[in-house]
Amino acid sequence: MPRLILLAILQSLLLSAGQIFLKYALHAMGKPQWRWSFIVAQATNWWFLATGVSLIASSVLWMYILKKYPFSMAYPLSSMSYAFGMMAAILIFHEEVPFSRWIGVGLIMSGCYFIAK
């Protein structure tokens, strides 16, 4: 069980990192234009590359988790990414998070605790 929890945390971190990189990539992209030069410029947007690497690594790890562990335990633990996303909103994007969202994240993490127990 501790191995599943560690793997689920790592998978959730990779998934959250992919979403953070995607937000940076979209910000760096600027206004979309359907010209060849714009498409080529996006190919050199390193944030998109980081997004792909993170999401692919997350998916590969998720496939391993699904193969080795019961779905009824693995799937709910993937919701830890919501908590990591909330922390990223505060620490990286400097957003203000209302108390009601913290209650929601607390309920999600409580659920993860009971699933893992």
TAZIVEN-V596100 format. One record per helix or strand of 3 or more residues. SS is the DSSP state (a for helix, b for strand). FROM is the first residue (numbers start at 0). LEN is the number of residues. If there is no record, write none. Layout:
# TAZIVEN-V596100
ss={SS SS}
from={FROM FROM}
len={LEN LEN}
This chain:
# TAZIVEN-V596100
ss={a a a a a a}
from={1 35 45 70 79 98}
len={28 8 23 7 12 18}
